[in-house]
């Protein structure tokens, strides 16, 4: 596979993760809204108010998660899988002597063929360490030395 094909597949996997999470959060919010309506119909008193307050907190938390997801969507759109660079940046495949990183979102390991790719966010500890690095550069992570063998 070419670097563009690998990046495309990794980006699609990232997008799928975001879409799945977005759908789950939207469903959670819909479920909470439904529960709030049921609470309003069924009860009165302190127990009712406590239940409503807890549901309101759950709805606020789900709303915050939704906002975080909505911030990620434009970031994914910025990734140009066809772009090449001599240095590691958003959308780069960074090959090291131990792992291969795709700078995108922190979603963990994605296997493609016989190779595992570690998807890391640009602002993650690993992303910050490799950002701006070039072929032949080294970095240390958790006491381990890594050498960059290629950036695509």
LINJOZI-V720378 format. One line per field, one symbol per residue. burial: # if it has 24 or more other ideal C-beta (glycine too) atoms within 12 Angstrom, else .. Layout:
burial: ???
//
This chain:
burial: ..#..##.###.###.##..##..#..##..#...#..#............#..#...#..#..##..#..#..##..#.#......#########..#########..#.#....######...##.###.#...#.#......#.#.###
//
